Amino acid sequence: MKKLITNVVLAAGVASVVGLAGTAVYAATTATSELSQTINAGVLSTDIRDTGDSVVTNPTFAMNATTASTSAQMTTGTFGANDKRIAVDNPGGANNGWTLTLNATTPGTGKWTSGSNTYQYNGNATTGQLTVNPAAGTLTSMIGASPGITLGSQAAFSGTSPVTLISAAAGSDDVWRGYVKGVGLSQAIPAGQAAGTYTLPMTQTVAAISDLAQLYQ
């Protein structure tokens, strides 16, 4: 019977075994792998935020005070201030663009109200009408770039239609966060409107633009 002679050869960090046929088999000293991570898109949202980026609870924007008059008159104001910013956060929730609009909380039927006294926000120069001028505001990007994100044009409320504050095109950054402040407001007040502190609840809405909507633009 032949003796089987096994030689062990040691090298720097590598071991080989030599068999009868003289073939060296080396053990692996490295191994490869791959890490995997999924980042899901977030949710498109809007808020009123202060300078510390905290949500402002029950924000109020006061129009300039005026005096009761037997003639129709106009008062002005600003929507969005440094400490009450009109903010939008799009963490990949709207890749085809989005719009931010403003409307009365009860579109069409909402009214400026002080006790039993009311007047319209969506009428005309005689009955009362609110005009919004987003172009007078300042748009600031906090995350992402501003190309493709634009302020809306001046528009008056009519019927139930909202006014567009900001529009983001399909080519704008899919991950964007920013705000607008200084949006101009002007309200026509009817002649003979009784004195009082009038309020009008408003709602801002941000909505993603669908793929289908892009086809018709």
C-alpha positions as CSV (number, residue, x, y, z in Angstrom):
1,M,0.0,0.0,0.0
2,K,1.3,3.4,-1.0
3,K,1.5,6.1,1.6
4,L,-0.4,9.3,0.9
5,I,1.7,12.2,1.5
6,T,0.0,15.5,2.0
7,N,2.0,18.7,2.0
8,V,0.5,21.9,3.5
9,V,2.0,25.1,2.0
10,L,1.5,28.3,4.0
11,A,1.6,31.7,2.4
12,A,0.6,35.1,3.5
13,G,-3.1,34.7,4.3
14,V,-3.5,31.9,1.6
15,A,-3.7,28.2,2.2
16,S,-3.3,25.5,-0.5
17,V,-3.6,21.8,-0.4
18,V,-1.6,19.6,-2.8
19,G,-3.1,16.2,-3.6
20,L,-1.8,13.2,-5.4
21,A,-2.2,14.8,-8.8
22,G,-0.2,17.8,-7.6
23,T,-3.1,20.3,-8.0
24,A,-3.3,23.2,-5.6
25,V,-6.8,24.2,-4.4
26,Y,-6.9,27.7,-2.7
27,A,-9.4,28.8,-0.1
28,A,-11.1,32.2,-0.8
29,T,-9.8,35.2,1.2
30,T,-12.5,37.7,-0.1
31,A,-16.2,37.6,-0.7
32,T,-18.5,40.1,-2.3
33,S,-22.0,41.2,-1.3
34,E,-24.4,44.0,-2.1
35,L,-26.5,46.2,0.2
36,S,-30.0,47.1,-0.8
37,Q,-32.1,50.0,0.4
38,T,-35.5,51.3,-0.7
39,I,-36.5,54.9,-0.3
40,N,-40.3,55.3,-0.8
41,A,-41.8,58.5,-2.1
42,G,-43.4,60.7,0.5
43,V,-46.7,62.5,0.6
44,L,-47.3,65.9,-1.1
45,S,-48.6,68.3,1.5
46,T,-49.1,72.0,2.4
47,D,-49.2,74.0,5.7
48,I,-48.7,77.4,7.2
49,R,-45.3,77.4,8.9
50,D,-43.3,79.9,11.0
51,T,-39.6,80.8,10.7
52,G,-38.7,77.7,12.8
53,D,-40.5,75.6,10.2
54,S,-43.2,74.6,12.7
55,V,-46.8,74.4,11.7
56,V,-48.9,77.4,12.7
57,T,-52.2,76.5,14.4
58,N,-55.3,78.5,13.3
59,P,-53.4,81.2,11.4
60,T,-55.1,84.5,10.7
61,F,-54.3,87.1,8.0
62,A,-55.8,90.5,8.7
63,M,-56.9,92.8,6.0
64,N,-56.3,96.5,6.6
65,A,-59.0,98.1,8.7
66,T,-61.3,100.6,7.0
67,T,-64.3,102.8,8.0
68,A,-67.9,102.1,7.3
69,S,-69.0,104.1,4.3
70,T,-72.1,104.8,2.2
71,S,-70.0,104.3,-0.9
72,A,-68.4,101.1,-2.1
73,Q,-64.7,100.8,-1.1
74,M,-61.6,98.6,-1.3
75,T,-59.4,97.2,1.4
76,T,-56.1,95.4,1.0
77,G,-54.0,92.8,2.8
78,T,-51.3,90.1,2.5
79,F,-51.6,86.4,2.5
80,G,-48.4,84.8,3.8
81,A,-45.9,86.5,6.1
82,N,-42.4,85.8,7.3
83,D,-43.8,84.1,10.4
84,K,-46.8,82.5,8.5
85,R,-45.4,81.1,5.3
86,I,-47.5,79.3,2.8
87,A,-45.5,76.1,2.6
88,V,-45.4,73.1,0.2
89,D,-43.5,69.9,0.7
90,N,-43.2,67.5,-2.2
91,P,-40.9,64.5,-1.2
92,G,-41.4,62.7,-4.5
93,G,-45.1,62.5,-4.1
94,A,-45.9,64.4,-7.3
95,N,-43.5,63.6,-10.2
96,N,-45.6,65.1,-12.9
97,G,-46.0,68.5,-11.3
98,W,-48.5,70.0,-8.8
99,T,-50.6,73.0,-8.1
100,L,-51.4,75.0,-4.9
101,T,-54.7,76.7,-4.9
102,L,-56.7,78.9,-2.5
103,N,-60.5,79.0,-2.1
104,A,-63.2,79.7,0.5
105,T,-63.6,76.8,2.8
106,T,-67.2,76.5,1.5
107,P,-66.6,77.5,-2.2
108,G,-69.3,79.6,-3.7
109,T,-71.5,80.0,-0.6
110,G,-68.9,81.3,1.9
111,K,-69.2,84.9,2.9
112,W,-67.5,87.5,5.0
113,T,-69.4,87.3,8.3
114,S,-69.7,89.5,11.4
115,G,-72.6,88.3,13.5
116,S,-75.6,88.5,11.3
117,N,-73.9,90.8,8.8
118,T,-72.4,89.4,5.6
119,Y,-71.0,90.2,2.2
120,Q,-69.6,88.3,-0.7
121,Y,-66.0,87.2,-1.6
122,N,-67.0,86.0,-5.1
123,G,-69.4,88.7,-6.3
124,N,-68.4,91.9,-8.0
125,A,-67.4,95.5,-7.2
126,T,-70.9,96.2,-5.9
127,T,-71.6,93.1,-3.9
128,G,-68.1,92.3,-2.7
129,Q,-65.2,90.4,-4.4
130,L,-61.8,89.2,-3.3
131,T,-58.8,89.4,-5.6
132,V,-55.6,87.5,-5.1
133,N,-52.3,88.5,-6.6
134,P,-49.7,85.6,-6.2
135,A,-47.3,87.4,-8.5
136,A,-46.8,90.0,-5.9
137,G,-45.4,87.4,-3.5
138,T,-41.9,85.9,-3.0
139,L,-41.2,82.3,-3.7
140,T,-38.4,80.6,-1.7
141,S,-36.9,77.1,-2.4
142,M,-35.6,75.3,0.7
143,I,-34.9,71.9,-0.8
144,G,-34.6,71.6,-4.6
145,A,-34.4,74.2,-7.3
146,S,-37.1,76.7,-8.3
147,P,-37.0,76.3,-12.2
148,G,-40.4,75.1,-13.3
149,I,-42.1,76.3,-10.2
150,T,-43.9,79.6,-10.7
151,L,-46.3,81.9,-8.9
152,G,-49.9,82.3,-10.3
153,S,-51.3,85.3,-11.9
154,Q,-53.7,87.9,-10.3
155,A,-57.3,86.6,-10.3
156,A,-60.6,87.4,-8.6
157,F,-62.8,84.8,-7.1
158,S,-65.9,84.0,-9.1
159,G,-68.4,81.2,-8.6
160,T,-66.8,78.2,-6.9
161,S,-63.5,78.4,-8.7
162,P,-60.2,78.6,-6.7
163,V,-57.2,80.8,-7.4
164,T,-53.9,79.2,-8.3
165,L,-51.0,80.4,-6.0
166,I,-48.2,78.2,-7.3
167,S,-47.8,75.8,-10.2
168,A,-45.0,73.2,-10.6
169,A,-44.4,71.9,-14.1
170,A,-43.7,68.2,-14.9
171,G,-40.0,69.1,-15.4
172,S,-39.6,70.7,-12.0
173,D,-37.7,68.9,-9.2
174,D,-39.5,65.9,-8.0
175,V,-38.2,66.5,-4.5
176,W,-38.9,70.1,-3.5
177,R,-39.8,72.0,-0.4
178,G,-40.4,75.8,-0.2
179,Y,-42.9,78.5,0.6
180,V,-44.4,81.8,-0.7
181,K,-45.1,84.9,1.3
182,G,-46.4,88.4,0.4
183,V,-49.3,87.3,-1.8
184,G,-51.4,90.4,-2.4
185,L,-55.1,90.6,-1.4
186,S,-57.7,93.2,-2.2
187,Q,-61.4,93.1,-1.3
188,A,-64.3,95.2,-2.7
189,I,-66.7,96.1,0.1
190,P,-70.3,97.0,-0.7
191,A,-71.6,100.5,0.1
192,G,-73.4,100.7,3.4
193,Q,-71.7,97.6,4.9
194,A,-72.2,97.7,8.7
195,A,-69.2,98.1,11.0
196,G,-67.8,94.9,12.6
197,T,-64.9,92.4,12.5
198,Y,-65.6,90.2,9.5
199,T,-64.0,86.8,8.9
200,L,-63.8,84.5,5.9
201,P,-62.5,80.9,6.4
202,M,-60.1,79.9,3.6
203,T,-58.5,76.6,2.5
204,Q,-55.3,76.0,0.6
205,T,-55.1,72.8,-1.4
206,V,-52.1,71.2,-3.1
207,A,-52.8,68.5,-5.7
208,A,-50.5,66.4,-7.9
209,I,-51.0,66.6,-11.7
210,S,-51.7,63.2,-13.1
211,D,-50.1,61.6,-16.1
212,L,-53.4,61.8,-18.0
213,A,-53.6,65.6,-17.4
214,Q,-50.1,66.0,-18.8
215,L,-51.3,64.5,-22.1
216,Y,-53.9,67.3,-22.6
217,Q,-51.5,70.2,-21.8
